């Protein structure tokens, strides 16, 4: 487990919230898999909004040299 996983979760949730994502949900899967710490769900209004949300998450992760395992939407 990475020591900064909860800090990263907070940064991602904040960036999604600031981009007006709705129904944010984070599921802690550290006890289930070693591939990831959290799964984050967020909803957007239209396709362009979803693309903006995905790009913002990628940008936030790139600031710390991290990469998302998978992005849907």
N, C-alpha and C positions, 0 to 999 in steps of 0.2 A: 504494500500500500504506500502510495506517495504521501509524504507528510503535508503537502500543500493541497491535497485534493478538495478539502472543504473550502479553502480560499478560492480555488479555481471555480468550484461550483457557485460560490457567491458572485464572482466576477461575471460568469456566464449568465446567471439569473438576472443580475443587474443590467447587463447589456440587452438582454431580451426584454426586460421590463421597460427600459428606456426607449426601445424601438416599438413599444405598444403591443407586445405579444400578450396573448390572453391564455387563461387556464394553464399556467405554468405548473409543472409537476416534476419533481425529482425523486427518483427511486434509488435508494442505497442498495447496491448489489455486491458490495465488497465481500460479503459472506457467501455469495453464490458463485462468483467467477473471479478469476485473477486477471481477466482481460481489461476490465474497467472497474471504476469505483461507483459511478452513478450513471443512470439513464435519465435524460432530461426530455420532457415533452413540452411543447408550446404550440399554441394555435395562432394563425394569422388570418387576415381577412380575405385576401385574394392572392393569386400566384405571385405577383410582384412583391407583396408584403412578405410572403414566405421566403422568397429569394433574398430579400433584404435581411431577414432574420438569420438565414443560414450564412450569408456573407459576413454579418456582424459577429457571429459565433466564430467563424474561421479567423477573422481578424483579431478577435480577442485572444484566441488560442495561439495565434502566430506571434503575439507579443511575448510569449513565454516559451517559444519553440515547441509547442505542443501541437498535435493534430487530432481532429476528431476521428474516432473509429468509423463512424458512419453518420451521414446526414440524409434524412428523408424529407422531401418536400421542396 
